[in-house]
Amino acid sequence: MKGTSEFTTPANKTKLAKPGEVAAMKKAFLADPVSRSAYFEATARFKVARLVKSMQTHAGLTQKELATCAGVSPASIAKIERAAGSEVTSVGLLVSLAAASGVELVLDYAKSEAPAF
């Protein structure tokens, strides 16, 4: 694509952001309260999904075994690991999954990448 200022994917010719534009786009996106809330909710869901999958792997358990030990359905574990669904995963469930995996759940926080309102 020499000589052009636009980037496209070869498969569908969709325009991609230019280098350096992504940070500005993210900043503008996070400035909108609704978008910001959706972004951080999705980010949290993916972090929880990785956490649950990591606990399962650490314990050497299948989804079904983890579910049985924690007293939930295998479908619930699968849904959490896919970061799917609209329900919020409770802290109590995460504690149960951690106990079933032989680990302790440790909660922490970090400075947000976007300024507070």
Order of alpha helices (4+ residues) and beta strands (2+ residues): beta-beta-alpha-alpha-alpha-alpha-alpha
